[in-house]
Amino acid sequence: MKERKHITLFRSHSEEFQSLIERGDFVADMSRIFNHTGQGEKNAGKLYFYSPDVVGATYYQEEDMPIWKYSAKVNLLDLRVKEHRALLTEIIQMFIEQDEDTRQSMLKHVPAQYQKPRMQNPTTPEDVINDNPLDGYSYWNQRATDFEFGVAMRKKLEELGCDGCIFTRGSQTDIALLNPAAFEGRYEEEMVIND
């Protein structure tokens, strides 16, 4: 297992939500875009999401919402690295099964002239590891932590001795932890004064 590194993390959410976090109960993270789907238990893995920088935290910021600062000493599985993805065999198999259902539906409902070559062959482990998705949406962003994938991710991270994972969604980097990071307080933008 890799040595744990100390990292600083950020989130943007309401003071009310922060008080719920401080109580120590797991609460559904409704300040994050991906929990606004209304589709059941999106965060079934009960992961704690953070941004490694202030700019990333502002991505989820609503008007007048403060940014909060946290710290953690962690060993993260980097989902941006193919060799790390290859360790997640159960999750890879789940993506393959999901893709096959989608592929069969596409073959049935999409007229032949609109079918792309990727539809003609079942998804392979290499497709998943190399992030060659059937539907065009990356396997290795937040999707790998949603619904039943989040439950499987939590289990595998625990087996590997990791404290969480890091992934990228577009230009945004997110960190999902198995346990909450240590609260440091409200982030106040540092003023830089040039003499």
Backbone torsions as a table, in degrees:
resi	resn	phi	psi	omega
1	MET	NA	140.6	178.4
2	LYS	-68.3	157.1	176.0
3	GLU	-70.6	140.8	179.4
4	ARG	-71.7	138.8	178.7
5	LYS	-110.8	144.0	175.4
6	HIS	-80.7	129.6	178.4
7	ILE	-132.3	152.9	174.1
8	THR	-103.2	137.0	-175.6
9	LEU	-128.7	159.8	-177.8
10	PHE	-138.4	151.9	173.8
11	ARG	-146.0	156.0	171.8
12	SER	-123.1	121.3	176.5
13	HIS	-161.7	173.0	-175.9
14	SER	-71.1	161.1	175.2
15	GLU	-63.6	-34.9	177.8
16	GLU	-61.8	-43.8	179.6
17	PHE	-65.1	-38.7	179.1
18	GLN	-61.8	-39.0	179.5
19	SER	-65.8	-34.1	175.7
20	LEU	-65.8	-41.3	178.2
21	ILE	-61.8	-44.6	-178.0
22	GLU	-64.2	-25.8	176.3
23	ARG	-68.0	-20.0	176.6
24	GLY	92.9	1.8	177.8
25	ASP	-86.8	147.0	173.3
26	PHE	-75.2	128.8	178.9
27	VAL	-124.9	144.1	177.8
28	ALA	-60.9	129.2	-173.5
29	ASP	-84.4	82.6	-175.9
30	MET	-82.3	-2.2	177.9
31	SER	-82.0	-8.8	-177.7
32	ARG	-97.1	139.7	-177.6
33	ILE	-51.7	-41.7	-172.8
34	PHE	-74.5	-4.0	174.6
35	ASN	-98.5	5.9	-179.1
36	HIS	-95.7	20.3	-175.3
37	THR	-83.1	-22.9	-175.9
38	GLY	70.8	15.4	-176.5
39	GLN	-105.1	79.5	172.2
40	GLY	57.9	-143.1	-174.1
41	GLU	-93.0	79.0	-177.0
42	LYS	-62.8	-37.6	179.2
43	ASN	-103.3	55.8	-178.3
44	ALA	-64.0	-24.7	178.7
45	GLY	-78.1	-5.2	180.0
46	LYS	50.1	54.5	177.7
47	LEU	-94.3	155.5	-179.5
48	TYR	-108.2	120.7	-172.8
49	PHE	-103.1	137.5	-179.4
50	TYR	-142.3	166.2	171.9
51	SER	-111.3	143.6	178.5
52	PRO	-79.3	-1.8	179.7
53	ASP	-147.5	162.0	-178.3
54	VAL	-64.2	-41.8	-179.3
55	VAL	-58.0	-43.3	178.1
56	GLY	-63.3	-37.1	179.0
57	ALA	-65.5	-33.4	-179.6
58	THR	-70.5	-16.8	178.0
59	TYR	-59.6	-31.0	-179.2
60	TYR	-100.2	2.1	-172.8
61	GLN	-75.1	132.7	170.9
62	GLU	-102.4	168.3	-175.4
63	GLU	-52.1	133.1	177.3
64	ASP	61.8	19.1	178.1
65	MET	-90.8	129.9	-179.8
66	PRO	-74.0	163.2	172.8
67	ILE	-104.7	135.8	-177.6
68	TRP	-112.6	146.3	-177.1
69	LYS	-111.5	139.7	-178.9
70	TYR	-136.5	166.8	173.2
71	SER	-141.9	156.8	179.3
72	ALA	-157.7	152.4	172.8
73	LYS	-112.2	110.2	-167.0
74	VAL	-139.8	160.1	169.3
75	ASN	-116.3	111.4	-175.7
76	LEU	-104.9	140.7	171.1
77	LEU	-86.5	121.3	-175.7
78	ASP	-90.3	106.2	-178.2
79	LEU	-74.3	-3.0	175.1
80	ARG	-83.2	-9.3	-177.0
81	VAL	-104.3	121.5	-176.4
82	LYS	-57.4	-39.0	-179.2
83	GLU	-64.0	-31.6	177.0
84	HIS	-72.8	-39.9	177.9
85	ARG	-59.9	-39.8	-177.2
86	ALA	-61.3	-21.1	178.4
87	LEU	-73.2	-16.0	-172.8
88	LEU	-96.3	58.4	-172.7
89	THR	-59.7	-38.7	179.9
90	GLU	-66.2	-41.5	179.9
91	ILE	-68.9	-38.9	176.1
92	ILE	-58.4	-45.1	179.5
93	GLN	-63.9	-37.6	177.2
94	MET	-63.1	-42.2	177.2
95	PHE	-63.8	-40.5	179.4
96	ILE	-61.2	-46.1	-180.0
97	GLU	-63.9	-42.3	178.3
98	GLN	-62.5	-44.8	179.1
99	ASP	-62.3	-37.6	-178.6
100	GLU	-64.9	-40.3	175.3
101	ASP	-60.4	-44.8	179.3
102	THR	-64.3	-43.1	-178.1
103	ARG	-62.4	-45.0	179.5
104	GLN	-61.8	-39.9	177.5
105	SER	-65.8	-41.1	178.6
106	MET	-63.5	-44.7	-179.3
107	LEU	-62.1	-33.3	-178.6
108	LYS	-77.6	-37.7	-170.7
109	HIS	-107.5	-17.3	-178.8
110	VAL	-94.0	123.4	178.6
111	PRO	-55.9	144.5	-174.5
112	ALA	-51.2	-39.7	-176.7
113	GLN	-67.5	-16.4	179.6
114	TYR	-104.2	-1.9	-179.8
115	GLN	-75.8	132.8	179.1
116	LYS	-89.5	155.4	-179.1
117	PRO	-54.6	-33.4	-179.2
118	ARG	-60.2	-27.2	-179.8
119	MET	-71.6	-20.8	-172.2
120	GLN	-76.3	-21.9	-176.8
121	ASN	-122.6	143.4	177.0
122	PRO	-61.6	152.3	176.8
123	THR	-66.6	137.3	178.9
124	THR	-108.3	164.2	174.0
125	PRO	-56.3	-36.4	179.0
126	GLU	-64.3	-37.4	176.2
127	ASP	-58.6	-44.0	-177.6
128	VAL	-69.8	-48.2	-179.1
129	ILE	-60.3	-40.2	-179.2
130	ASN	-85.1	3.7	178.2
131	ASP	57.8	53.1	175.7
132	ASN	-110.2	74.3	-172.7
133	PRO	-75.1	148.1	178.0
134	LEU	-65.7	-41.9	-174.4
135	ASP	-91.4	-0.1	178.6
136	GLY	88.5	-6.3	179.7
137	TYR	-101.2	127.0	-177.0
138	SER	-50.8	140.5	173.5
139	TYR	-74.5	-32.2	-163.6
140	TRP	-104.7	32.9	171.2
141	ASN	-109.7	-142.9	-180.0
142	GLN	-60.3	-25.3	179.8
143	ARG	-53.6	-34.0	-178.7
144	ALA	-72.9	-6.9	179.9
145	THR	-117.0	1.9	-177.1
146	ASP	-89.4	152.7	173.2
147	PHE	46.2	-130.9	-177.8
148	GLU	-67.3	-22.9	177.0
149	PHE	-66.5	-36.4	177.8
150	GLY	-64.9	-37.9	177.6
151	VAL	-65.2	-46.1	178.6
152	ALA	-65.3	-38.1	179.5
153	MET	-63.6	-46.4	179.0
154	ARG	-56.4	-47.6	-177.9
155	LYS	-61.4	-44.8	-177.7
156	LYS	-69.7	-39.4	177.8
157	LEU	-61.4	-41.0	177.2
158	GLU	-62.7	-43.9	178.7
159	GLU	-60.6	-38.9	-178.1
160	LEU	-80.5	-6.7	-178.1
161	GLY	76.4	24.5	178.7
162	CYS	-96.9	152.7	179.9
163	ASP	-94.7	-7.8	-178.9
164	GLY	168.6	-168.4	179.4
165	CYS	-139.1	159.2	177.6
166	ILE	-122.2	137.9	-179.8
167	PHE	-148.3	164.7	-179.5
168	THR	-119.8	138.3	175.1
169	ARG	-126.9	104.5	-172.9
170	GLY	65.0	-124.3	177.9
171	SER	-95.7	1.1	-176.2
172	GLN	-96.0	128.9	175.3
173	THR	-102.7	132.6	178.6
174	ASP	-124.1	152.5	175.9
175	ILE	-124.4	128.0	176.6
176	ALA	-111.1	121.9	-178.9
177	LEU	-108.7	151.6	176.9
178	LEU	-73.4	-29.6	-178.8
179	ASN	-130.7	155.2	-178.3
180	PRO	-65.8	145.2	175.4
181	ALA	-75.0	160.6	179.7
182	ALA	-72.6	130.1	-179.3
183	PHE	-74.9	130.4	178.0
184	GLU	-110.3	-19.9	178.8
185	GLY	130.3	-175.8	179.2
186	ARG	-74.1	134.1	179.7
187	TYR	-79.4	128.6	174.9
188	GLU	-115.3	125.7	-178.8
189	GLU	-60.6	131.0	-178.3
190	GLU	-80.5	131.5	177.6
191	MET	-86.1	133.4	176.1
192	VAL	-110.9	121.2	-178.8
193	ILE	-110.4	121.5	177.6
194	ASN	-93.5	129.9	179.3
195	ASP	-79.2	NA	NA
